[in-house]
Amino acid sequence: MNQTFGVTGSSPAPRPRPFSVNNAPRLFTLIVLAILFLITSAAAQQSSAPPAQKPDAGQPAQPANPPQASSQDTTTQNPNIKQQEKTGTSNDRLFFALPNFLTVESKNVPPLTAGQKFKVVARGAFDPIQIPWYAIQAGISQAENSEPGYGQGAEGYGKRFGAYAADGTIENFFVGAIFPSVLRQDPRYFQMGQGGFWHRTGYSVSRIFVARTDSGHHMFNFSEIFGSAAAAAISTYSYHPSADRNLGNAGSVWGTQVGYDTITLVIKEFWPDIRRKAKKKKEAPAP
């Protein structure tokens, strides 16, 4: 997923634990559908070219395909890319809220040291936005009475909140820092940024299984697959209710984490398009 709504390129944004083994929360499903609708709309509007205008009499015709700005010009005009190429990480936030610090729009970024990987993951994992995010997840979990071993009331809610915070933090560190440092894999997500909707979607989904190494090569994404598995095992067999400490529940958590990271990567791919569109609307002069 991840910094991500690279190894997987996942940002230190939180990843939810399933609220029950056999029932995914309805609210999360609605949120995912709404996000995918926004992505599809943005991609469709981006791919539709404006109609060609006839030149006025006496004026030279403009070329059908005007020259595009060079990457250097784009970097100069986009302070986000300039900052990424300098530090290797981003200050971006998905939907202007969730940390997206490990998603980069430029390929010309320096490699991250092990210390930098831990630092950027910690920066996102302990971001203040995580508090209301985990609070909402715990509230939905309590309303559905998932993992009933926690009980109800203030005590049950507090246990659920702590569990979600621990789940998200542990998984972020294993996928974004611990495994990438040991295996020398790059935890960032490198946005494709061009091409058709399905081509870009396929690319983002494939990053769950294809990782970039610190030296710029590609290899199997051990950090995502085994990092999320390790986090799911630690979570399931340590502080969650004893009734849920079984292999089936651990596998369910693992699958949910990988699935959520996959959706997050798709969001990361199209988020810059949505962000630019939102800024253009905001900056557009009133008629």
N, C-alpha and C positions, 0 to 999 in steps of 0.2 A: 503498500500500500504501500515507514514507511515510510511529515513533513511531507495525509494523506495519506472529507470529505476524505530503480537503482538497485541496492540488492533487489529490493522491490521498488526502490525509490520511495519507500514509505516514509511519511513524515511522522514526527512524534505526535500526531493526532491520535486520540484514544481509539481503541478498537473494542467494541462491545462483546461481552460474553453472552451466550444465548440465555434468554430469560427462562427457558425451559428446554428440556432435551428434545421434545417432540413438537414444540409450538414456537415458531418465530414470532416476535412481537409485531402486532399489526401496525403500530405507529412507525416502527423502523421501516417496514415495507412501504408505507405511504411516502416516507421521506425519500427513500431510494427511488421510487417511481417519479416523484416530483423532480429530483435532481436529474434523472435520466431524460425527463421531458425538457428541462432547461438546456441540457447538453445537445439534444437533438435539434432543438429550435435554433440554438446558436450556430451549430454546424450547417444547418440548412440555409440560414441567412448568409453565412460566410461563403458558401459555395455558389450562391446565386449571384451572378455577375450583373451589374447595372446595365440597362440597355444603352447601346451606343447612340450618341447624339450627333446629328448632322452639323457640320461646321457652317457657321454663318458665311454669307457671301463676302468675299474679299479677305477672308481669313484662311491661312493655310490649314490643311487638314492635320489633325493630330494623329500620331501613329496608333495603330490598334492596340499594341502592347507596349506601353511606355516602359522605359528601363526601370527596373526595380532598384531600390536603395541598396547599397552594399551593406554587408554585415557590420562594417565599421560605422556607417551612418546610423544603422538601426541601434547599435550599442550606444552611440552618442545620444540618440533621442530617447532611449529607454533606460532610465536610471536603475531599474531593477536588474537588467542584464549586466550593466556596468558593475554593480555591486556584487553580483554572482561571480563574475570573472575575476574579481579582486579577492574575494574571501572564500569562494567555493560553495557558499551556501546562500540561502535566500531569506528575506524578511517577509515573504508573502504569507497570506492567510487565506485558506479556502473560505469563500463566501464572507471574506473580510473578518473572519472570526477564528476558525480553527487553524492551528499552526501548520504551515506548509513549507517549513524551512529546508527540507531536503529535496525539493523539486527545483530544477534549474532549466532555463529556457535556452541556454547557450552550451555548446560543446567545448568551448574554450575556457574551461574552469580548471583550477589546480587540484591535484589529488588531495584527499583528506587524510590527515594522520589519525592514528588511533585515538589520541587525545581529543582531536576535533570531532570525531564521530561521537564520543561519549558526551562532549560538551553540547553539541547541537541537539542530541536526543534528550539530554536533561533539560535543555532550554524549552523544548516543546512539552515534555512530560510533566513539568512542574509549572506550566503556564497557567495563570489564573482562570482562563476560560475552561480549564478542565473541571473546575469545581461544579459549576452549573451543569456541565455535560454529564458528569457522573451522577449528580443529584437527580437529573431527569431519568437516567437509566435505572437508578435504584427505585425511584418512584413507580415507574412502569412495572418493574419486577415485583415490587410489593403489592401493587394493585392486582397483578395476575397470580400472586402467591407462588411464584416459581421458587424452586429450592425452599420448600416449606420448613426445612430444618432451621432456617433463620428466625422463624416466627413472625409475628406482626408487632404493631406498635412502634414506639420510638426506638426500642432496642433492635428490633428486626430491621428497621430502616437503616439504622447506623451500621449494622453488620453488612447489609447489602451495599451501602455506599462505600464502605472500606474495601469490600471485595472487588467492586468494579474499579476503584482507584488502583488497587494492587494489581489486578489483572492487566489493566491498560499499561501501567508503568513497567511491569515485568516484561510483557510482550514487546513493548517498544525498545527496551534495552537489549533484549536478546536478538531481535530482528535487525535493529538499526545500529547497534554498537558492539555487542559482545561477539557474535558470530562474524560480522564483517571485519572486525579487528583481527580475530584469530585466522580467518581464511583469506584476509586481504581482499575482500570484496567491497565494492563501492555501494553504500546504502542509498545513494541519491537516485531520484527518478529523472531521467533526461527526456524532456518533452520532445516529441517529434515536431509538432507545430505546423505541419503542412501535409497536404494530401487529402484524400477523400475521407468521409466520416468512418466508413467501415475499415479502411486501411489503418487509420489512426487508432480505432478501437481495438483492432486485432493486435497492433503493436503494443498498446498499453496492457492488454490482457496477457500477452506473451511474457512480459517482464516479471510475472510471478515465477516463471520457470527459468528465465534467462537473466543472469546478473552480469554486471560489468565489474571487472577486476580493477584494482588500484592502478594497474599499468595500462588500462584501456582495452583489454581483451574481453572476451565473453566466455562465460562458463555457466554450468547449472547453478541455479539460485539456492544453494544450500542454506544460506542465511535466512531466507523466508521460510522454506519448507521445514527445516530442522529447528530453526529458531522458534517458530510459532509452536512446533510440537513440544519442545522443551518447556516453553512457557505454559502451555496447556497442562502438561503433566505436573509441573510444580504447583500451579494454581489448584488443580483438581485434588491432588493428594496431600495438600498441606492445610489450608485455612478454610476450605469450603465444607459444608455439612458432610458428616461421615456417610450419610445415605447416598450421596452423589459421588463418592470416591470409588469409581469403577472405570474399567477400560472403555466402556461404551460412552460414558459421559465425557471422558478425556478426548476420545475421538470426535465426539460431537463439537466440543469446544474448539479443537484443532481445525476441523472443517469450517466452522463458522468464522474463525479468525482469517483463514486463507481466503474464504469467499468475500469477507468484508474488505480485505486488502485488495482483492481484485477489483471490486467496485470502486474503491478509493483511487486506484491507479487510473481508471477510466475518467474519473472526475478530475484528477490532476492533469490529464492530457488536454481536456477542453476548458478547464477553468481560466487560463489566460485569455481565451477567446471571449468568454462570458465577461471577464473583468474589463477587457478593453471596450466591449460593447456598452457595459454599464457606465464607464467613464465618459464615453462619447456622448451618451444621452445626457449625462450630468453637465457636460461642458457645452452642449449644443445651445446656441442662442435662442431665446424665445421668439416665436414668429411675430 
